[in-house]
Amino acid sequence: MLFDKPFVCYLVARICLSLASTVLSVAIGWHLYQATGDPFDLALVGLMQILPIMMLFIVTGWVVDHFSRKRILIACAGLEALVFFGLALSLQAGVVDRYVIFALLFLNGCARAFISPALQAVLPNIVSPEQLSRAVAVTSTAWTAAMTAGPFVAGLLLAGLDFSTYWVLVLLALAALVFMLALPHLVMARSSQRGGRQLLEGIRFVFNNPIVLPSISLDLLIVLAGSVLALLPVFAADVLGVGPEALGVLRAMPALGAVLAGTAMSHLPAMRHAGRWLFIALLVFSCSIAVFALSGQFWLSLVALFVYGASDMVSVNIRSTLIQLATPDALRGRVSAVNSLFIASSNDLGDFRAGAVAAAAGVVPAVLAGAVMAFAITVGGYLSCSRLRVLDRLEDARYVAPDI
C-alpha cells in the first residue's frame, strides 16, 4: 500500500515544511519592505536562501549518502524550527533588524541545502520501486498545493497576527519534526568508495548516465526558457488590462493545472511509452507558452496557464521518477543535490531571463521567444536522447548493479 504510515509521515512533514517556506518568504518580504522601503532587500531574501544551496551542494549530497537520512531530516527540521523561533523572538516587538533577519535566513538556507536532497533521496527508501511513480505524483501534487496555498495563508496570518506569524511557522516546523521522528529506521545502501573523489561522484554519474543527464538537463533548459510566472503582473496590467484580483486568478491557474494533473497521475495505472509521453508533455508545455504570449483574451490566458501547469506536472513526474529509479541508492543524495541545484538555478535564472528580455524587447516578444526556445529544446532532446525517447515503462530505467 502506498499510503502506509512511513509515506504518510513523510508526506505530512513535507507539506508542513513547504507551507512554512512559502509563508516565510511572503511574510519576511512584507515586513522588510514595510520597514526599509528598499526593493533590493527582497532580492536579498531569496539570495540568502539559495546561496547556501549553491555553496554546499557537493557536501550535502555526500552527507545524505553517508549518514542516516532520517537523522538528517530530523536535524534540518529542528534547525528550521530554531530559525523560525529566532525570527519570532527578534520580530515580536515589531522592530526589524535587517542583519539579524539575513543571518537567520542564511541558516535556513543551510537547512534547506541538506533537507532538499535528503527528501528526494529518502523517498525510494520508503516506497517500493513499483509505487515510486505514484509516490512522486502524490508528493509533487502536495508540494504544489502547499506552495499555492502558502501566499493565501500568509496573507491571512499577516492580517490577523502580523509579527506573530512566525510563531505559526515554529509550530509547522515542530509538526514536521514530530512526523519525521515517526519514520521507521530506513535501510540505505552505503558507498564503498573512499577519499575526496567520492564528493564528485554524483556529478560524474549524472554526466555519464543516458537517462539522468537528459532528465536533469531538460528540466534546467525548459524552465530557463519557458518561465512566465515572473511576468504575470505585467501581462495582467499591460496586455490583458485586468486588476490585482484577476492577477491572483492568473497566478493560481498553473498550480491548479499541476494539482489536477498530479492527482490524476497518482490514480492511473503504470505508464506505458513513458519517453514518448515525456516529450509530448514538453511539446504541449511549449505550445501553451506560445498561446499565452499571443492571447489577448483573459479566458484564453487562463486556459493556457492551466495547460502550462498540467503539462509541466506530467513531465516533472516522469523525469523525477526516472532520476530516482536510474540512480543507485548509494548515490541518490549526491545526484539529488545536483538536481536540487539545477532546479533552484533554473527557476531563478528563468525569471531573470524573462525579465531581462522583457525589459529589452517587450513582454510579449519575451514570452514568445521563450516558447520558441522551449520548442527547440524539446525537438533537440527528442532527436538526441535516444535512450530516453524509446523508454517504455518507467521501471525499465531502474539501476541494476553490474556483475563483479
N, C-alpha and C positions, 0 to 999 in steps of 0.2 A: 504493500500500500504506500502511495506517495505521502499522504497526509498522516503519517505516524508522528509520534512525539518528537523525535530529533528534528525532522523537517519543519514541523510547526514551530518549535522553539527557535530554530534558525530564521524562519520567515518572519515571525513576530519581532525578533531582535533587529532584523534588517529594516523592517518598516519603521520601528522606533527611531533608529539611527538616521534613516533617510529623512523622516519628518523633522527630526531635530536639526539636521544640517540645513534644510531648506528654510525653516523658521529662523534659524540663526542668521543666515545671510540677509534675509529681509529685515529682521529686527535691528541688527548691527548697522546695516546700511541706512536705515531710517534714523536711528539715534545719532549716528556720526554726522550725517548730513544736516540734521536739525541743529547740532551743536557747532559745527565748523562752517557749513555752507560751502565746502570745497569738494567739487565732484571727484577730484583726484583721490580723495580718501576712499571713495567707493571702489576705485581701481585697486587700491592697496588692500582692501578687504579680500578680494579674490586672489591677489598676488601672495599674500601671507599664507593662504591655504593651499595654493598649488605649488609654491616654491619648494616646500619640503618633499613633495611627491617627485619633483624633477631632480632634486638633490640626492634623494635616498633610494631611488627605485632599484638600484643594483643590490644594495644591502638588504632592503626589505624583502626582496624575493628570496635571497639566501636564507634569511631568518625564518621565513614561512616554510621553507623546505627542510630546515634542520631542527626546528623546535616545535613543540606541541601547538598546533593551530588553534585548539580550543583555548589554551592559555594566552596565546597572542590576542585572540578576540576578547577575552576577559580583561586583559591588561589595557587594551586600547579603549574598550568601553569605559573602564574605570578612569582612564586619563581624560576622556571626553567629559565624563561626569565632573571631574575636578576642574576642568576648564570652564564648564558652564557654571560651576559653583563660584569660581573666581570672578567670572563676569557678573554674576548676580550680586556678589558682595561689593564689587567695585562700582556697580551702577545703581545700587539700591537707593542711594541718596540723590540720584539724578545728576551726578557730576560725571562728565565724560572725559576720561584721560586717554588720549589717542595712543600713547606709547604702551600703557598697560593693556589696552584692547588689542593692539597689533601683536604684542608679545604672546598674549593668550591665544590669539588666532593662529599664530605660528605653531604653538604647541598643539593646537587642534589639528593643524595641517600635518604635523608629525604623526599623530594618532591615525589620521586618515591614510597616510602613506603606507602604514602597516596593515590597517584593517581592510583596505580595499582588495589587495591581492589575497589576503587571508580569507575573506568572504568568498572570493571566486574559487580559490583552491580547495576550500573545505567542502564545497557542495558535492563533488563526486565521492567524498568520504562518507557522506550522509545518505545519499540515494544510490540505487543501483544504476548501472550503465543503461539499462532498458528504460528507466524512469527519468534519466537525466534531461532529455529534451523537454518533457513536461515540466520538470522542476525549474529549468531555465525560463520557460514561458511564464510560469506562475511567479517566480521571483522578479522577472523583468516587469511583469504587469503590476505587481505590488509596489515595486520601486517607482514606476511611472505614476501610479495613483498617489503615492505619498508625495512625490515631487509636485504633482498637480494640486493636491490639497494643501501643500505647505504654505504657499503665499496667502491663500484664503484664511487658513488657520492663524497665520502670523498677523494678518490684519485684524482679526477678531481679538487676539491676545493683546496686541498693541493698543487697540481701542479700549479694552476692558482693564488691562493690567499695567500697561506702559512698561516701566522698567522692571516690574516683577515678572515679565515674560520669561526671563532667564531662569527663574525657579522652576517653571514648567519644563524647560529643557533639561534641567538637572533630573527631574522625575523621569523624563523619557530615557535619558542615558542610564539611569539606575534600573529602569524596567528592562532595557536591552541587556544590562549586566546580569540580571536575575535569570533571564531566559538563556543566556549563554552559559551560565553556571549549570543549567539543567541539561545541557547537551551531554550525551554519553561520552565515554572515552573513545577517541577516534583513532583508528589504526591507519597509519600512513606509511608509504614506502620511504626509505632513507637512502640518500645518495651515498655511494661508497667512495666517491671521489674526494680527494683532499687537496688542500692548497688553494692559492689565490685564483687558480684557473677556474674553479667551480663558480666563482662570483659572476663570471661572464658566460657560464654555460647556457643560461636561459636565452641570452641574445644569440648565441651560436645555434641553439636548437631552432629558434624562430626562423632564422635566416636560411637554415638548411632543410626545413620541413615544407613539402609541397602543399600541405593543407593549411598549416598555421600561418605561414608568411602571407599567402594571398588573403586569408581571412582578416588578419590584423591590418594589412595594407589597404584593403578595400574599405574597411571601417574608417581608417585615417583619411583617405583621399576623398571618399564620398561625403563625409561630414565637412571636411575642409572646403569642398567645392559647393556643397548644396545647402549649407546652413542659411536659414532665412529668418529664424526667430528674433535675432537681434534687430532686424529691420521692420518688424511688425508695427511699432509705433509710427514710423514714417509712412508705411503703407496706409495705416488707418487714417492718418491726418491728411496726407497729401494726395493719395491715389484714390482711396475709397470714400474719403470725406465723411468719416464716422467719428464718434466721440469715444471717451475712455471706457464706457460700458461695452461698446462693441469691440473695442480693443481686447477687453478681457475675454470675450467670446472667441475672438480670433486666436488668442494665446492658448485657450483651452482645447481647441479642435485637434491639434496634433496629439495631445495627450489622450483625448477621448478615443481617437482612432487607434492609438497604440494599446490602450487598455482593452478595447473590444477585440482587437486582433490577437493580443496575448491571451485573453480569456478563451477565445475560440481555439487557439493552438493548443492550449493546455487540456482541451477535451477531445481533440481529434486523435485518431489512431496514428501509429508511426508513419512518418512521412516517407513517400517514395519519390525518386528523382529529385533528391534534395538539392543537388548542384544546379539543376535546371531552374528549380523554384527560387533559388537564391538570386540568380541573375534576372529572372522575371520580376522579382520584388524590387531589385535595384533599378530596373528599367522603368517600372511604374513610379518609383520614387523620383526619378529624373523627370519624367513627364509631368508629375504633379507640380514640380517646381516651375516648369515652363508655363503650365496653366495658371498657376498663381501669379506669375510675373505679368502675364498678358491680360489677366482678368481685371475688368473694371467694375464688376458686379460683386456686391457683398456676399450674396449666397453662393456664387461660384467660387469665390475665395475660400469660404468655409468648407466647401466640398473638397477643394484642392488640398487644404491643410489637413483635413480628416484623412484623405488618402495618403498624404505625406507621412503622417504619423503611423498609420496602419502598415504601410509597406515597409517603413523603417523598422517596425517591431518584428515583422516577418524575417527580414534579413538579419537583424540583431540576434534573434532567437537561433537561427540556423548557424550563424557564424560563432556565437558564443558556445553553442553545444559542440561544434566541430573542434574549437580550440581546446575545450576540456577533454574531449574524447581522444584527440590526437596527441595529447601531451602525457608523458609518463608521470605518475603521481609524485615521484621524487623531484620533478622539475616544475610542478604546477605553480608553486609560489613564485619562482623566478620568471616563468612565462607570464603569469598573471600580473606581475609587477610591470613587465614590458607592455602588456596590453593596457593596464591602467594608465601608464604614461602616455601611450598613443591616444587613448580616449580623452584624457584631460587636455592634451595638446591640441587635438583636432577640434574640440569644442571651442577653446579659446581662440585658436588661430582661425577657425572658420568664421567666428564673429568678427575678428579683426579684418579678414579678407573682405567680408561682405561690407563692413563699414567703410573700409578704405576705397573699394571700387565704387560704392555708392557716392562717396564724397567727390570722387574724381569724375564719374561718368553719369551719375544719377541712379536712383534706387531701382527702377525697372530694368535698365541695362545690367545692373549688378546682379540681380537675381536671375535674369535670363542667361547671362554668361555662366552663372553657377549651374544652371540646368544643362547647358551645352557641355560644360566640363564634366558634370556627373554622368551624362550620357556617354561621353567619350571614354571615361574611366570604366564604365560598365562594359562597353564593347571591347575595350582593350583587355579587361580582365577575362572576359569570356574567351577571347581568342588566345590569350597567353597562358591561362591557368587550366591546362587540360585535365589535370587530376581532379581539380575542384569541379570542373564543368561536367564531367561524366559521373560524378558521385551519385549513387543510388540512395541507399539508406544511410542515415547519419551514423549508425553503428559501424558502417564499413570503414570509417575513419579512425576507429579505435586503435590506440597504440598497442603493438604487440612487441614484447621484448625479443631481441634477436637471440637465436640459439648460440650458446657458447661452446 
